[in-house]
């Protein structure tokens, strides 16, 4: 065994000193053990649910005849950077990822008052009916997790984008459960490309080269329902997915995943979505924010130059929609904070990304202090609490 194998990730964390009185974390995660599926899938699918086997230094998820190691990149909280490891046992994961009482204790020790939860999404399966049912199963588990948090945790439901009416019905169910946002794949999905191998990537990314785009009239009923329900739409690093098991490509992938989110925004802005639905709110979650003022400025210039021949008849320059309709979250981005007064820099939200490998836990207030040096308190408080409260409707 190496030193990383001997780490007790559930060791007690000392209460960290606070630099702010109110912190609303715009993006945290849950990591339930796969045994939950047998309880939350529809009864007809429960016999097909994943199981867990242990052998040596690894736990394995067994599903549809395949056996894969438990991946730990989703749960590095409790480790120092030099103790990270890619796979191991469920006991290598901090239990705040799925136990509400322990999550609240971690929040108390890290100085987090409220947080919005994003989950891991559906099962990787070639059975379309089981795949779609697993969205609902995960979302119900996640809503139950938040319901047991004394009003401090709020769920963002993970929805597919295959059929608009089905997605709208799932959005309404999410609102009825008390969820505060719904997360969509970066691009609409294509059923003709649905396979077991690509089912997870389709759920996160959709079909980048497909014929359907969110600017299309097909999706207007979805945006109308979101406005009616006052439900923000989020996209969570879906425009480009990091190969998190690949040591060679992980680092270049993870940085490119941030600005890749611009494609979603560009499609919706230039396609007139926000002119048709001026009260629609979208959030680019975990996307970073330092690149957004540059993008807003560049898009304004190119639109002014190219809008005539492209017949782009949107009512305002692109930067207007960034400030009215587009929000984004970051973990540590002092450049983005510095650019907050530029067009596109208004609606930015801080997050800890607990318990993922980029998390600031258990030193979130130290990171906040580093990111907000010299920033007036009223502006800092907007970014670490007020903006998320406005976006998610927590006020």
N, C-alpha and C positions, 0 to 999 in steps of 0.2 A: 504493500500500500504506500502511496505517496502522501505528502503533506496535505494535498487538496482532498484526499479521501478521508482524512481524520477531522475535518471541520464540522463542528456542531453548528449548523446554520440556524438552529432555534435557540441559540444562547441568548441570555437576557441582554437587552439593550438599555443602557442608561438613558434617562430622560435628557434630551438635548436642549440647550439654551435656545430660546426663541428670539427672533429679531422683529417679528410681526405678530400682531394680536389675532389676526383672522386670516387663515389660509384655506382656500378652496382649490383642491387638486383637480385639474381638468382631465387627467388621464391616468388611471391606475387599472390593474388587471386582477383577474382571478385565475387560479390554476387548480381546479378541482381534480382529485384522482379519478381516473377513468371508470372506476366502479360506480359513479353516480348515474351513468347512462342506463343501467339496468332498472333504476327507479323512475327515471324521467322520460324515457322513450315511451311511445304509445305501446299499449300491452302487446300488440301483434309483433312488435319488433324487439321486445325485451330479451328474448332468448338469443338474439343475434348480437347483443351488446358486448363491447370489449371486456376482457378479463385481464388480470395482472398475474404474472408469474415472476418468481425470484430465482436467480441463479448466480452465485458468486457475488461479484461487486455490482451487479446490475439488476434492476427490475425491467421486465419486458411487458409491453402491451400486446396482447394477443387478440387479433381481430381478423375475421374473414381469411383464416388460414395463414396469416402472416404474423411474424413475431419481431417487434422492433424495440430497441432500447428506449427507456424513458429519457427524453431530451430535457436538459436542465437550463437551456438558454432563456427560457421563459421565467426562470426562478433562480436568480443569483443573489437575491437579498439575503443578508447574513454572512456574505463572503467578502473578503478583500479582493481587490482586482487580481492580484497574483494567485488567488485561490479558485478562480473560475474554472469550471470544467463543463464539458458539453453533454455528457450523459452519465447516468448513475441510477440511484434508487429514489423512490418517492420520499424516503426519509432524508434525502439531500435537499429537499425543498422546504422553504419556510412555511409553516402551517397557516400563517395569516393569509396565504393564497386561497384558502377554502374554509377557514373556520372564523366566523364573524367575531367572536369574543377576542381571539388572538389578533385579528386584523385591527380592531378598535384599539387594543393595547399598543400595537405597533404605531398606529396613528398618534396616539397620545404621546408616546415617547419621541416621535419624530416631529411633533408640533403641527399635525394636519387636522383641521377641524371638520371638513367635509371633503368628499371625493366622488368622482364619477367613474363607474366601473365599466371596463370593456373586457369582453370574454374571448375565449379561444375559438368559438365558432363550431362548425358542423363536423360530422364524421367524414373521414376519407373513405368513400365507398363508391362502387359502381352501380349500386342500387339507388336509382333516383328517388324512389318513394322514401326509403330509409334516410337518404341524404337530406331531403327536405324536412322530414320529421325531426331530424336531429337539430336543425335550427331552432325549432320550437322547444325541444327538450332543453337545450342549453339555455335559452332565454328564460324559461320558467325557473330553472335552477338558479340562475343569476338573480332574478327578481326576488326569489325567496331568500337568497343570501342577503340582499340589500334590505329586505323587510325586517331583518333581525338585527338592525344596526342602530337603533335609537334615532333614526332620521338623519344619519350622517353619511350614508352611502346611497348612491343613486345609479340605476342601471341604464346602460345604453344597449339596446337590443341589436343583435347581429342578424340582418335580413338578407335573403337572396334577392337577385334581380333577374328572374327568368320571366315571370308573368306579372304585369303591373297590378292587376286586380288582387292577385294573391299577396303581393308585397303590401298593398294598401291594407288588406285585412289583417296582416301581421302587425302593421304599424298601429292600427286601431287597438289590437289586443295588447300591444306593448304599452300604449297610453293607459289602457284600462288597468293594467297591472301596476301602474305608477312609474314606468320607465320614463326617463327624461330626454332621450334621444334615440335615434335609430341609425345604425351603421350600414352603409351599402358598399358593394364592390365598386372599385374605381371606374369600371366600365360595365355596361350591361352584359349579362351572361348569354352564351349561345348554347342551346340544347344540343345542337348537332356536334358540338365539341366536348360534350360531357363524357368523361371517362373516370374510372377510379383513380388513375394516376394524377389526373389534373383537377379533380373535384375540389381539393382544398385551395389550389391556386385560383381556380375560377371563382370560388366564394370570396376571395380577397381582392382579386384583380379584375375578374370578368374577362371578357374577350377584347383585348386591346385593338385587334384588327377587324373586329366584327362590323356588320352593317348598321347596327343600332347604336345610337349615341344619346346621351341625356338631353341634348338640345332638341330632339325630335318631339313632335306633337304627341307621340305615343305615351310619353312620360308626363305630360301636363296634368293628368288626373292625380298622379303621385305627388307632384309639387303642390297642387291645390289641396290635397288631403293634409299634407304637412302644414300648410298655412292654417287650414281650418282647425287642426288639432294643436297648433302652436308647438309643433314638434320639430326641433332642429335635426338636420341630416348631417351625418359625419362620414368622412372617408379616412380610413386609418392606414396610412402608408401602403395603400393598395396599388398605386400606379406602377410600382416596381417592388417586387418582393425580394428580400434578402435571403441568400442561400445560407441559412444559419447553421447548417451542419458542415459547411465547406470552409476549411481554414484558409484556403487560397483566395476565395472570392468574397468572403463575408465582409471584410473591411471596405473594399471598393463598392460593394452592393449597398452597405448601410448608409454611406454618405449620399449615393445617388438616389436613394429612396426618398429623400427630402424634397429637392426641387422638382422631382418627377411629378409631384402632386399638382404642379402648375398646369399640366395638360387638362386635368379635370376642370379646373377653374376657367381656363381659356375656352374650352368647349361650351361651358354654360354661359359665360359672359358674352362671347361673340355670337352665340346662338340665340340671344335675347331672352334667356330663361328668367333673368332677374327683372327685365322690363315687364314680362307677363306676370311675374309673381314677386313684386317688390318687397314683400314681407318674408320671403323665404330666407332662412338662415342655413348656411352650410359651414362645417368645421373641418379643417385639415388637421387631423389629430396626430401628434408626434412628428409633425412635418418640419419643425424648426420654423423660425420666422425671419431670420436675417436676410434671406433671399427675396422676401416678398416686396419690400419697397423698391428694390431694383426691378423686379418683374413688373410692378404697377407702372413705374416710370417708363420702362421700355415698351410696354403694351400701349400706353398712351401715345407715345411717339409714332410707333408703327401703325397704329389705328388711324391717326391723323393723316399719315402719308398714304395709306393703302386702302382706306375705307371706301373710296369712290369706285375703284375698279372691282373690288371684292363685293360691292353692294352690301356692306355691313352697316345696317341702319339702326344700330343700338342708339338709345336716347342720350347717353352720357359717355364720357371717356372711361376706359376700363377701370382706372383707379377709383372712380366713384363707387363702383360695385364692390371693390375690395373693402372700402370703408363702410358700406351699407349692409352688405350681405355675407361677407366672407370673414370667418374667424380662423385662428390657427393656434396650436399649442406648441410649446417648447419645453425642454428639460433644463438645459443650460445654454443660453444664447445671448451673451452680453452684447454682441454686435446688433442683434435684433432689438434688444432693449434700447440701445443707443439710437437706433433709427426709428423709434416709436412715433416721432412727430411727423415723419414723412408719410405721404399717401401710401396706404397699404399697411402701415404700422400701427394702426389704431386698435384693432381688435385682437390682441394677443393675450394668451393665457399660459400661466406657468403650470407645470405638472411634474410629478416625481417618477412616473413610470414604474412604480412598485408593482411586482417584485422582479421586473425584467432586468436584463443585463446592463441597461443604461441607467438604472434607478439611482436617485440621489439618496435613498434611504441608507443609513439612518442619519444623514447629515444634511437634510433638506434645508434647514435654516442657514447653515453655513453657505450652501450654494446660492440661496436667495440673497444673502448678504454680498456675496461676490458678484452676482449679476446686477445688483441694484446700487452699487456704490455711487453716491452723489445724486441719486434719483429722489425727487421730492416724495414724501410719504404718501400724498394723495395719488400720485401717479403709480407708485409701487403697489399700493393697495388695490388699485384698479386691475393691475395685471395679475396679482397673486390671489385675487378673490372676486372683485366686482365684475370683471369681464366674463368669467366663467358663470357667475350667478345670472348675468344677463343672457348669455348664450343658451344655457340649459334651463332657464326659467326657474331658478331656485329661490328667487326672492319672494 
